[in-house]
Amino acid sequence: MRRTAIREHVFRILFRYDFYDTEDFTEQTVLYFDSDNSDDEPKAVTDGDEDSDNLDTSGISELDRAEIQSRAELVAKRIPELDAIISDACDGWAIGRIGKAELAILRLAAYEILFDEQIEPAIAINEAVELSKKYCADKSHSFVNGVLAKLIK
């Protein structure tokens, strides 16, 4: 599985974080793979192509599944720290003012930029912008890009 697809699955799991108790998050990562993902995941912004956001979880190999779960849990463990960093980069905006999809994307990208030495910051930013174009409002990609650019300075 390509790294982009793995990142998108991780984003979709992280999107669940604010909707459940922290203790339930590990269970949510397991349930993600057992569900059809049709009702509780962010929907891609499309031009009428309803199937373009379908990320089928049934064909994911055990190795890829383990990587997706591990990455989601690593990010989730640092969410309080990541939220503080994101809030600072947003010039003190309260985290609650940021859309849930945008926040999940920012958390994942901030983790990759600050703590994942295998991913170049520019790649993390580019992938985050692409995810925001797919799952968020029209101008969200500019916001995501601006916040993440502040992190690498």
Backbone as CSV, one residue per row, in Angstrom:
resi,resn,N_x,N_y,N_z,CA_x,CA_y,CA_z,C_x,C_y,C_z
1,MET,0.856,-1.174,0.000,0.000,0.000,0.000,0.898,1.232,0.000
2,ARG,0.512,2.212,-0.783,1.278,3.452,-0.865,1.162,4.241,0.437
3,ARG,2.196,5.011,0.718,2.228,5.821,1.934,1.068,6.822,1.987
4,THR,0.659,7.326,0.832,-0.463,8.261,0.775,-1.747,7.599,1.260
5,ALA,-1.989,6.372,0.838,-3.191,5.647,1.269,-3.119,5.329,2.760
6,ILE,-1.944,4.942,3.237,-1.772,4.682,4.667,-2.069,5.950,5.451
7,ARG,-1.541,7.081,5.003,-1.768,8.365,5.667,-3.263,8.695,5.693
8,GLU,-3.955,8.422,4.607,-5.386,8.722,4.561,-6.165,7.852,5.538
9,HIS,-5.807,6.591,5.656,-6.452,5.724,6.650,-6.169,6.224,8.072
10,VAL,-4.934,6.626,8.326,-4.585,7.155,9.650,-5.415,8.406,9.932
11,PHE,-5.526,9.298,8.958,-6.354,10.494,9.125,-7.788,10.114,9.480
12,ARG,-8.344,9.155,8.776,-9.735,8.773,9.014,-9.921,8.180,10.412
13,ILE,-8.912,7.499,10.916,-8.984,6.995,12.293,-8.858,8.159,13.268
14,LEU,-7.907,9.047,13.039,-7.719,10.204,13.929,-8.944,11.106,13.961
15,PHE,-9.687,11.141,12.876,-10.915,11.937,12.829,-11.883,11.504,13.932
16,ARG,-11.841,10.253,14.309,-12.725,9.716,15.343,-12.340,10.169,16.757
17,TYR,-11.118,10.627,16.941,-10.571,10.871,18.272,-11.458,11.770,19.136
18,ASP,-11.925,12.872,18.604,-12.698,13.835,19.397,-14.143,13.414,19.636
19,PHE,-14.563,12.329,19.026,-15.937,11.879,19.184,-16.091,10.774,20.224
20,TYR,-14.980,10.285,20.754,-15.000,9.184,21.708,-14.100,9.512,22.891
21,ASP,-14.314,8.816,24.001,-13.433,8.959,25.147,-12.042,8.473,24.765
22,THR,-11.047,9.064,25.355,-9.667,8.695,25.071,-9.430,7.199,25.291
23,GLU,-10.049,6.652,26.317,-9.872,5.233,26.619,-10.427,4.343,25.507
24,ASP,-11.385,4.849,24.762,-12.024,4.061,23.711,-11.303,4.159,22.370
25,PHE,-10.275,4.995,22.284,-9.650,5.234,20.992,-9.003,3.980,20.415
26,THR,-8.332,3.178,21.222,-7.710,1.954,20.718,-8.766,1.036,20.122
27,GLU,-9.896,0.942,20.796,-11.001,0.132,20.266,-11.498,0.701,18.944
28,GLN,-11.517,2.027,18.824,-11.968,2.652,17.589,-11.036,2.324,16.418
29,THR,-9.751,2.179,16.683,-8.837,1.825,15.595,-9.148,0.426,15.088
30,VAL,-9.514,-0.469,15.997,-9.881,-1.831,15.604,-11.212,-1.813,14.855
31,LEU,-12.179,-1.077,15.382,-13.494,-1.005,14.749,-13.435,-0.377,13.360
32,TYR,-12.496,0.508,13.145,-12.351,1.131,11.834,-12.206,0.078,10.742
33,PHE,-11.433,-0.930,11.015,-11.185,-1.971,10.020,-12.349,-2.949,9.896
34,ASP,-13.196,-3.019,10.911,-14.322,-3.940,10.894,-15.615,-3.312,10.406
35,SER,-15.607,-1.984,10.195,-16.818,-1.301,9.757,-16.750,-1.027,8.267
36,ASP,-17.866,-0.586,7.729,-17.872,-0.235,6.309,-17.455,1.212,6.096
37,ASN,-17.209,1.967,7.188,-16.712,3.343,7.150,-17.638,4.309,6.421
38,SER,-18.880,3.972,6.249,-19.744,4.825,5.441,-20.452,5.912,6.233
39,ASP,-20.692,5.711,7.522,-21.499,6.669,8.259,-20.715,7.607,9.157
40,ASP,-19.572,7.200,9.662,-18.905,7.995,10.682,-17.591,8.617,10.243
41,GLU,-17.251,8.522,8.987,-16.002,9.094,8.507,-16.278,10.394,7.774
42,PRO,-15.274,11.269,7.700,-15.451,12.498,6.937,-15.666,12.155,5.472
43,LYS,-16.494,12.907,4.833,-16.782,12.668,3.421,-15.908,13.566,2.560
44,ALA,-15.408,12.987,1.494,-14.599,13.769,0.578,-15.477,14.783,-0.139
45,VAL,-14.913,15.942,-0.393,-15.599,16.951,-1.169,-15.421,16.563,-2.627
46,THR,-16.535,16.284,-3.313,-16.445,15.776,-4.676,-17.290,16.614,-5.616
47,ASP,-17.101,16.378,-6.888,-17.898,17.037,-7.921,-18.932,16.057,-8.452
48,GLY,-19.670,15.432,-7.549,-20.727,14.531,-7.952,-20.311,13.080,-8.026
49,ASP,-19.038,12.777,-7.884,-18.574,11.405,-7.920,-18.650,10.837,-6.520
50,GLU,-19.735,10.191,-6.195,-20.003,9.741,-4.828,-19.047,8.656,-4.349
51,ASP,-18.421,7.914,-5.272,-17.558,6.815,-4.852,-16.099,7.199,-4.711
52,SER,-15.751,8.462,-4.946,-14.343,8.843,-4.938,-13.724,8.824,-3.545
53,ASP,-14.548,8.813,-2.487,-13.979,8.806,-1.142,-13.981,7.417,-0.523
54,ASN,-14.284,6.401,-1.299,-14.360,5.055,-0.759,-12.958,4.487,-0.547
55,LEU,-12.598,4.310,0.701,-11.345,3.650,1.050,-11.716,2.315,1.677
56,ASP,-11.730,1.298,0.881,-12.132,-0.018,1.353,-11.100,-0.551,2.335
57,THR,-11.557,-0.978,3.489,-10.639,-1.514,4.497,-10.525,-3.033,4.420
58,SER,-11.353,-3.680,3.619,-11.352,-5.150,3.588,-10.110,-5.730,2.921
59,GLY,-9.490,-5.005,2.004,-8.335,-5.534,1.296,-6.996,-5.138,1.883
60,ILE,-6.993,-4.573,3.062,-5.745,-4.120,3.669,-4.997,-5.323,4.255
61,SER,-3.728,-5.434,3.915,-2.924,-6.539,4.442,-2.717,-6.365,5.946
62,GLU,-2.375,-7.439,6.604,-2.118,-7.390,8.049,-0.953,-6.462,8.368
63,LEU,0.053,-6.451,7.519,1.212,-5.582,7.722,0.804,-4.107,7.624
64,ASP,0.034,-3.776,6.592,-0.429,-2.389,6.439,-1.384,-2.010,7.566
65,ARG,-2.236,-2.923,7.950,-3.165,-2.655,9.050,-2.393,-2.351,10.333
66,ALA,-1.363,-3.129,10.606,-0.551,-2.906,11.810,0.142,-1.545,11.743
67,GLU,0.631,-1.173,10.560,1.287,0.131,10.422,0.284,1.262,10.622
68,ILE,-0.887,1.147,10.044,-1.920,2.180,10.184,-2.305,2.335,11.651
69,GLN,-2.573,1.228,12.320,-2.944,1.284,13.741,-1.827,1.883,14.583
70,SER,-0.610,1.457,14.334,0.526,1.951,15.104,0.692,3.456,14.921
71,ARG,0.627,3.916,13.681,0.789,5.353,13.411,-0.332,6.155,14.060
72,ALA,-1.565,5.669,13.974,-2.694,6.381,14.589,-2.517,6.466,16.103
73,GLU,-2.073,5.387,16.712,-1.887,5.377,18.164,-0.712,6.260,18.588
74,LEU,0.361,6.296,17.793,1.494,7.175,18.106,1.071,8.639,18.077
75,VAL,0.283,9.001,17.080,-0.206,10.380,16.995,-1.147,10.660,18.162
76,ALA,-2.060,9.746,18.428,-3.057,9.948,19.489,-2.403,10.145,20.851
77,LYS,-1.308,9.453,21.112,-0.619,9.597,22.395,-0.060,11.002,22.595
78,ARG,0.185,11.700,21.502,0.774,13.037,21.582,-0.229,14.154,21.313
79,ILE,-1.508,13.833,21.257,-2.502,14.851,20.905,-2.480,16.061,21.825
80,PRO,-2.392,15.930,23.144,-2.330,17.154,23.961,-1.135,18.047,23.589
81,GLU,0.002,17.432,23.373,1.202,18.181,22.979,1.036,18.781,21.583
82,LEU,0.510,18.003,20.649,0.294,18.491,19.290,-0.710,19.634,19.264
83,ASP,-1.774,19.515,20.067,-2.781,20.580,20.107,-2.186,21.889,20.612
84,ALA,-1.310,21.808,21.586,-0.655,23.022,22.095,0.220,23.647,21.015
85,ILE,0.934,22.824,20.291,1.800,23.313,19.214,0.962,23.926,18.098
86,ILE,-0.115,23.251,17.731,-1.006,23.759,16.675,-1.646,25.071,17.108
87,SER,-2.092,25.134,18.354,-2.713,26.358,18.869,-1.731,27.530,18.806
88,ASP,-0.489,27.283,19.182,0.539,28.334,19.088,0.745,28.779,17.644
89,ALA,0.757,27.818,16.716,0.943,28.141,15.303,-0.268,28.870,14.724
90,CYS,-1.410,28.718,15.383,-2.643,29.413,14.956,-2.799,30.732,15.680
91,ASP,-1.725,31.237,16.240,-1.735,32.503,16.974,-2.737,32.494,18.113
92,GLY,-2.762,31.375,18.841,-3.582,31.286,20.033,-5.038,30.901,19.812
93,TRP,-5.409,30.592,18.588,-6.775,30.135,18.346,-7.054,28.933,19.218
94,ALA,-8.237,28.876,19.767,-8.635,27.690,20.532,-8.794,26.524,19.563
95,ILE,-8.344,25.379,19.982,-8.444,24.176,19.158,-9.900,23.909,18.770
96,GLY,-10.837,24.251,19.651,-12.254,24.033,19.379,-12.790,24.821,18.199
97,ARG,-12.079,25.837,17.768,-12.514,26.648,16.624,-12.120,26.028,15.289
98,ILE,-11.264,25.040,15.327,-10.793,24.394,14.099,-11.725,23.230,13.784
99,GLY,-12.103,23.092,12.526,-12.958,21.985,12.100,-12.319,20.642,12.438
100,LYS,-13.155,19.648,12.680,-12.650,18.326,13.094,-11.764,17.681,12.032
101,ALA,-12.141,17.780,10.778,-11.313,17.186,9.723,-9.983,17.929,9.617
102,GLU,-10.048,19.252,9.640,-8.817,20.045,9.577,-7.906,19.729,10.753
103,LEU,-8.497,19.582,11.928,-7.711,19.300,13.128,-7.031,17.937,13.033
104,ALA,-7.753,16.939,12.563,-7.148,15.609,12.403,-5.997,15.661,11.410
105,ILE,-6.166,16.402,10.336,-5.103,16.547,9.335,-3.905,17.279,9.940
106,LEU,-4.166,18.356,10.671,-3.077,19.113,11.301,-2.333,18.264,12.329
107,ARG,-3.065,17.492,13.115,-2.409,16.627,14.112,-1.485,15.627,13.440
108,LEU,-1.968,14.973,12.412,-1.162,13.983,11.708,0.070,14.628,11.082
109,ALA,-0.120,15.723,10.381,1.011,16.384,9.724,1.998,16.958,10.730
110,ALA,1.493,17.544,11.813,2.393,18.078,12.847,3.221,16.955,13.453
111,TYR,2.602,15.814,13.693,3.347,14.666,14.209,4.444,14.266,13.227
112,GLU,4.092,14.174,11.944,5.085,13.772,10.944,6.231,14.783,10.853
113,ILE,5.914,16.054,10.913,6.932,17.101,10.812,7.863,17.096,12.023
114,LEU,7.283,16.965,13.201,8.055,17.129,14.433,8.666,15.842,14.985
115,PHE,8.041,14.701,14.727,8.467,13.482,15.412,8.796,12.301,14.508
116,ASP,8.491,12.370,13.229,8.750,11.242,12.331,9.912,11.596,11.419
117,GLU,11.063,11.071,11.715,12.276,11.396,10.973,12.296,10.790,9.575
118,GLN,11.397,9.845,9.301,11.362,9.200,7.991,10.613,10.024,6.947
119,ILE,9.908,11.064,7.390,9.096,11.853,6.474,9.629,13.276,6.420
120,GLU,9.894,13.734,5.216,10.358,15.104,5.018,9.210,16.067,5.327
121,PRO,9.493,17.172,6.011,8.435,18.135,6.336,7.653,18.621,5.121
122,ALA,8.325,18.859,4.010,7.628,19.342,2.810,6.624,18.306,2.300
123,ILE,6.979,17.040,2.418,6.068,15.978,1.986,4.867,15.912,2.923
124,ALA,5.111,16.019,4.217,4.015,16.002,5.191,3.045,17.151,4.926
125,ILE,3.589,18.328,4.630,2.733,19.484,4.349,1.944,19.265,3.067
126,ASN,2.611,18.817,2.020,1.929,18.584,0.751,0.799,17.564,0.906
127,GLU,1.068,16.473,1.595,0.038,15.446,1.796,-1.122,15.982,2.628
128,ALA,-0.824,16.807,3.632,-1.874,17.405,4.456,-2.742,18.343,3.627
129,VAL,-2.122,19.117,2.765,-2.875,20.024,1.890,-3.782,19.210,0.963
130,GLU,-3.269,18.128,0.421,-4.087,17.283,-0.461,-5.262,16.663,0.295
131,LEU,-5.025,16.195,1.512,-6.128,15.663,2.320,-7.169,16.744,2.605
132,SER,-6.710,17.948,2.893,-7.661,19.030,3.189,-8.451,19.424,1.945
133,LYS,-7.852,19.323,0.778,-8.597,19.592,-0.458,-9.682,18.535,-0.669
134,LYS,-9.396,17.324,-0.247,-10.341,16.226,-0.451,-11.455,16.207,0.593
135,TYR,-11.139,16.516,1.865,-12.090,16.309,2.950,-12.634,17.576,3.601
136,CYS,-12.103,18.725,3.255,-12.473,19.950,3.980,-13.099,20.978,3.043
137,ALA,-13.489,22.097,3.620,-14.083,23.193,2.857,-13.066,23.769,1.871
138,ASP,-13.572,24.559,0.937,-12.760,25.076,-0.166,-11.452,25.740,0.249
139,LYS,-11.474,26.581,1.248,-10.279,27.351,1.602,-9.481,26.746,2.744
140,SER,-9.873,25.583,3.205,-9.172,24.953,4.324,-7.735,24.600,3.991
141,HIS,-7.482,24.250,2.738,-6.110,23.867,2.386,-5.131,25.019,2.610
142,SER,-5.580,26.247,2.403,-4.711,27.400,2.660,-4.422,27.546,4.149
143,PHE,-5.443,27.340,4.965,-5.275,27.393,6.419,-4.310,26.311,6.888
144,VAL,-4.523,25.083,6.428,-3.656,23.964,6.808,-2.223,24.249,6.381
145,ASN,-2.033,24.708,5.170,-0.698,25.023,4.676,-0.029,26.100,5.536
146,GLY,-0.765,27.149,5.875,-0.205,28.236,6.673,0.199,27.802,8.068
147,VAL,-0.648,27.014,8.701,-0.338,26.547,10.066,0.895,25.648,10.030
148,LEU,0.945,24.737,9.099,2.071,23.796,9.029,3.361,24.497,8.625
149,ALA,3.263,25.507,7.789,4.463,26.262,7.405,5.085,26.928,8.628
150,LYS,4.260,27.375,9.562,4.778,27.985,10.792,5.534,26.959,11.643
151,LEU,5.149,25.709,11.548,5.809,24.662,12.344,7.230,24.384,11.898
152,ILE,7.498,24.578,10.629,8.850,24.249,10.152,9.797,25.435,10.236
153,LYS,9.296,26.593,10.611,10.167,27.760,10.761,10.890,27.738,12.073
